[in-house]
Amino acid sequence: FPVVTAGVFEVFGNGYRGNFVRCLLVVFSYSLLYALYPSFASAFGFPYAVGLIAGLASALVPLKRAAEVFRGWEEPYAAMALAFLLLLTLKRWKSPNRDAKGAFFLGLCWGAALYISFALFSILVGLLIFDLLANRKPRIVRDACLTMVAVVAVTAPWIVRNHTQLHGWTLMRDNLGLELSYANDDHAAPSSTLNWADPASWSRHPANSFAKASEVKSLGELEFNRRQLNLAVKWIETHPASFIRLSLERFFYFWFGPIEHPFDLLAISFYTVLGWAGLGLIRERVGNTQFRLWCIAFATYPLVYYFVQYVNRYRVPIDWMVWLSAGL
C-alpha cells in the first residue's frame, strides 16, 4: 500500500488531486473486494448465492464508514491475499500427496502477503500449529519447516532494510509499543473514536502531537517504541483490572461494533452472530476442512486487536469470512 500511494502522489502530486485519486483507489479496492465475494464462495465450496448475499450486503451498507473512502489502508488487499492463501491451504490439506515443493511455494506466497500486512502472520502460525497437532507425521514437520524457511527468505530483504535504516532488528512494520501504550493508560478508551475525542488521549499520539512526533524523530522509531512498550507493560502490571476491562471491551468492539454508533453496532452484531452460527453450517454443508480454516482465522487473527484500540478497518482482512458464513 505505501508503494501504491507513493506512486499516486508521484504522478498526481500530494495535494487535493493526488489525495482525490488515492480516495478513488480506496473505493476501487473495497469495491473489487466485495465483487469477489461470489468467486470466494465458489472457490471454497459455498453456494454461489452465499457470495452474492455477502457481496451485495457489504457494498450496500457502509459499515466501515470513512475507511471505505479516505481512511482505508492495506486491509482490502490483505483480505484478497488471505483468501488466496487459505485457498492454497485448503487444496493442500485436501490433497493426498503433499509434496515439499508445494510447502515451499506456500511459504513464498505467505512471505509476499506479509509485505501487504504483517497482521496475517498470526493466522499462518495458527494453521501450522493446527496441522502439526492434527497429523503428527514427519513430513508435516518437514512441510512446516520448509514453509517457514520460505517465509523468512522472502521477508529477509525488508528485515535487513529495517536494520539498515532504523539501526536495529524489527519484524516488517511494527509500532506495537506505541499502540499498546496509547491503548492502555489512565485516559484510554476501547476505541479510536472515543480516544480521539479526549484531548488528553489525543495529544499522546505522534500523529496528533508535534511534541510526540519530535520525540519519535529524536529517539528513532525503534527506541521510541521500546520506551512506549515499557510504559505499557508497567501500566498493565499496576492496573490489571483496568487492562482486563479494556481488553474485554475491545473484544466486544471487534466482533460487535462500536457502541458510540448504534446503527453500526446493530448491523455488525447482526451479521457477526449469523457468521458465528454459520460455522456449524460450514461444517455440515461445505466441508470440515473449510470449517477448520474459518475457526483458526477467527481465533488467531484478532488476538493482537484485543490489546490495542479498536479501529473499524482492522477486521476487514477476515470480514469476508464472517460475511460468507453469515450468508450461508
C-alpha positions in Angstrom: 0.0 0.0 0.0 2.8 2.6 0.7 4.3 1.8 -2.7 0.9 2.3 -4.4 0.2 5.5 -2.5 3.7 6.9 -3.3 3.1 6.1 -7.0 -0.2 8.1 -6.9 1.5 11.1 -5.3 4.4 10.9 -7.7 2.1 11.1 -10.7 -0.7 13.4 -9.3 1.1 15.3 -6.5 0.3 15.1 -2.8 -2.3 18.0 -2.9 -6.0 17.8 -3.5 -5.8 16.0 -6.8 -3.4 13.3 -5.5 -5.4 12.7 -2.4 -8.6 12.5 -4.5 -7.1 9.8 -6.7 -5.9 8.0 -3.6 -9.5 8.1 -2.3 -10.7 6.6 -5.6 -8.2 3.9 -5.2 -9.5 3.1 -1.8 -13.1 3.0 -3.1 -12.0 0.8 -6.0 -10.1 -1.7 -3.7 -13.2 -2.1 -1.5 -15.5 -2.4 -4.5 -13.2 -5.1 -6.0 -13.1 -7.0 -2.7 -16.9 -7.1 -2.4 -17.3 -8.0 -6.1 -15.0 -11.0 -5.5 -17.2 -12.5 -2.7 -19.2 -14.7 -5.1 -15.9 -16.0 -6.5 -14.6 -16.6 -3.0 -17.8 -18.5 -2.2 -17.5 -20.8 -5.2 -13.7 -21.4 -4.7 -14.3 -22.5 -1.1 -17.3 -24.7 -1.9 -20.1 -22.4 -0.7 -23.2 -22.0 -2.8 -22.8 -19.0 -5.3 -25.8 -17.3 -3.8 -23.9 -17.0 -0.5 -21.3 -14.9 -2.1 -24.0 -12.7 -3.8 -25.7 -12.1 -0.4 -22.4 -11.3 1.3 -21.1 -9.0 -1.5 -24.3 -7.1 -2.0 -24.8 -6.6 1.7 -21.2 -5.4 2.2 -21.4 -3.0 -0.8 -24.8 -1.5 0.1 -24.2 -1.0 3.9 -21.2 1.3 4.5 -20.3 -0.2 7.9 -16.6 0.7 7.6 -17.5 4.4 7.2 -14.6 6.6 6.2 -12.3 3.6 5.9 -14.0 2.7 2.6 -13.4 6.2 1.2 -10.4 8.0 2.5 -9.1 6.4 5.7 -8.5 3.0 4.1 -5.1 1.4 4.2 -3.9 -2.0 3.0 -6.8 -4.0 4.5 -8.8 -4.8 1.3 -5.6 -6.1 -0.3 -4.8 -8.1 2.8 -8.3 -9.6 2.6 -7.8 -10.7 -1.0 -4.3 -12.1 -0.2 -5.7 -14.1 2.7 -8.4 -15.6 0.5 -5.8 -16.7 -1.9 -3.6 -18.1 0.9 -6.4 -20.0 2.5 -7.5 -21.4 -0.8 -3.9 -22.7 -1.3 -4.0 -24.2 2.2 -7.4 -25.8 1.5 -6.2 -27.5 -1.6 -3.0 -28.7 0.1 -4.8 -30.0 3.2 -7.3 -31.9 0.9 -4.6 -33.4 -1.3 -3.5 -37.0 -0.6 0.0 -36.1 -1.9 1.5 -33.1 -0.1 4.9 -32.6 -1.6 7.8 -30.5 -0.3 7.7 -28.2 -3.4 4.1 -27.2 -2.5 5.1 -26.4 1.1 7.9 -24.2 -0.1 5.6 -22.4 -2.6 3.0 -21.8 0.1 5.7 -20.2 2.2 6.8 -17.9 -0.7 3.2 -16.8 -1.0 2.8 -16.1 2.7 6.1 -14.2 2.7 4.8 -12.0 -0.1 1.5 -11.4 1.7 3.3 -10.3 4.9 4.6 -7.3 2.8 0.9 -6.3 2.5 0.0 -6.9 6.1 2.1 -8.5 8.8 -1.1 -8.9 10.9 -1.7 -12.0 8.8 1.2 -13.8 10.4 -0.9 -14.9 13.4 -3.1 -16.9 11.0 -0.1 -18.6 9.5 1.2 -19.6 12.9 -2.3 -21.0 13.8 -2.5 -23.0 10.6 0.9 -24.5 11.1 0.3 -25.4 14.7 -3.0 -27.0 14.0 -1.6 -29.0 11.1 1.2 -30.3 13.3 -1.1 -31.3 16.1 -3.7 -32.8 13.8 -1.3 -35.0 11.8 1.9 -35.6 13.8 3.8 -37.0 10.9 7.5 -36.4 10.0 6.5 -35.0 6.6 4.2 -32.5 8.2 7.1 -31.2 10.4 9.2 -31.1 7.2 6.5 -29.1 5.4 6.1 -26.6 8.3 9.9 -26.0 8.4 10.0 -25.5 4.6 7.1 -23.1 4.7 8.8 -21.0 7.4 12.1 -21.1 5.6 10.4 -19.7 2.5 8.7 -17.0 4.6 12.0 -15.9 6.2 13.7 -15.9 2.8 11.0 -13.7 1.2 10.8 -11.2 4.2 14.6 -11.1 4.9 15.3 -8.3 2.5 12.9 -6.0 4.2 14.1 -7.0 7.7 17.6 -6.2 6.6 16.4 -2.9 5.2 14.8 -2.1 8.5 18.1 -2.8 10.3 20.0 -0.6 7.9 17.5 2.3 8.1 16.4 2.0 11.7 19.6 0.7 13.2 18.0 -2.3 14.9 16.2 -5.5 14.3 12.4 -5.5 13.8 9.9 -7.7 12.0 8.5 -5.9 8.9 6.3 -2.9 10.0 6.0 -2.7 13.8 4.7 0.1 16.1 3.2 -2.3 18.7 4.9 -0.4 21.6 3.2 2.8 20.6 -0.2 1.3 20.1 -0.1 -0.7 23.3 0.9 2.4 25.3 -1.7 4.5 23.6 -4.5 2.0 24.3 -3.5 1.1 27.9 -3.2 4.1 30.2 -5.3 6.2 32.6 -7.0 8.1 29.8 -7.5 5.1 27.4 -10.9 4.1 25.9 -11.6 1.0 23.9 -12.0 2.7 20.5 -10.1 5.2 18.4 -13.3 7.4 18.2 -13.5 7.7 21.9 -9.8 8.1 22.4 -9.5 10.9 19.8 -12.5 12.7 21.4 -10.5 13.0 24.6 -7.9 15.9 24.4 -5.6 14.2 26.9 -5.6 11.0 24.9 -5.5 12.7 21.5 -2.2 14.5 22.3 -0.4 11.3 23.3 -0.2 10.0 19.7 2.6 11.2 17.3 0.0 11.6 14.5 -1.7 14.3 16.5 1.1 15.9 18.6 4.1 17.9 17.3 5.9 17.2 20.6 5.4 13.4 20.3 6.3 13.4 16.6 9.5 15.3 17.6 10.2 12.7 20.2 10.0 9.9 17.6 12.4 11.9 15.3 14.9 12.4 18.1 14.9 8.9 19.6 14.3 7.0 16.4 11.3 4.7 15.7 12.7 1.6 17.4 13.8 3.3 20.6 10.6 5.3 20.8 8.6 2.1 20.5 10.7 0.3 23.1 10.1 3.0 25.6 6.4 3.0 24.8 6.3 -0.7 25.3 7.9 -0.5 28.7 5.4 2.2 29.7 2.5 -0.1 28.5 3.9 -3.1 30.4 4.3 -1.1 33.6 0.8 0.3 33.4 -0.7 -3.2 32.7 1.2 -4.6 35.7 0.0 -1.9 38.0 -3.6 -1.8 36.6 -4.5 -5.4 35.8 -8.3 -4.9 36.4 -8.4 -1.9 34.1 -6.4 -3.8 31.5 -8.8 -6.8 31.6 -11.8 -4.4 31.4 -10.3 -2.6 28.4 -9.4 -5.9 26.7 -12.9 -7.3 27.1 -14.4 -4.1 25.8 -12.1 -4.2 22.7 -13.1 -7.9 22.2 -16.7 -6.6 22.1 -15.9 -3.8 19.7 -14.0 -6.0 17.3 -16.8 -8.5 17.0 -20.0 -6.5 17.6 -19.1 -2.9 16.6 -18.7 0.5 18.2 -21.2 1.3 21.0 -21.0 5.0 20.1 -22.5 4.3 16.7 -25.8 2.5 17.3 -26.6 1.7 13.7 -23.1 0.2 13.2 -23.5 -1.7 16.4 -26.8 -3.2 15.4 -25.8 -4.2 11.9 -22.3 -5.6 12.8 -23.7 -7.5 15.7 -26.4 -9.0 13.4 -24.1 -10.4 10.8 -21.4 -11.4 13.3 -23.9 -13.6 15.2 -25.1 -15.0 11.9 -21.5 -15.6 11.0 -20.8 -17.5 14.2 -24.0 -19.5 13.8 -23.0 -20.3 10.2 -19.8 -22.1 11.4 -21.9 -25.2 12.1 -23.5 -25.0 8.6 -20.0 -24.7 7.1 -19.1 -28.0 8.7 -22.3 -29.7 7.6 -22.8 -28.3 4.1 -19.4 -27.1 2.9 -16.7 -29.2 4.5 -14.8 -30.0 7.6 -11.6 -28.6 6.3 -13.2 -25.2 5.5 -14.7 -25.2 9.0 -11.3 -25.6 10.4 -9.8 -22.8 8.3 -12.6 -20.5 9.4 -12.2 -21.3 13.1 -8.4 -20.9 13.0 -8.7 -17.5 11.3 -11.4 -16.3 13.8 -9.4 -17.5 16.8 -5.9 -16.2 15.8 -6.2 -13.1 13.7 -8.0 -10.8 16.2 -5.7 -11.6 19.2 -3.5 -8.5 18.9 -6.5 -6.3 18.4 -7.9 -7.2 21.8 -4.9 -5.2 23.3 -4.9 -2.1 21.2 -7.6 0.5 20.4 -10.5 -0.5 18.1 -10.4 0.8 14.6 -13.2 -0.4 12.3 -10.8 -1.2 9.4 -8.9 -3.8 11.5 -11.5 -6.5 10.8 -11.5 -6.1 7.0 -9.0 -8.9 6.3 -11.3 -11.6 7.8 -14.6 -9.8 7.4 -15.3 -11.6 4.1 -15.1 -14.9 6.0 -17.7 -13.6 8.5 -19.9 -12.5 5.7 -19.7 -15.8 3.8 -20.6 -17.7 7.0 -23.5 -15.3 7.7 -24.6 -15.6 4.1 -24.8 -19.3 4.4 
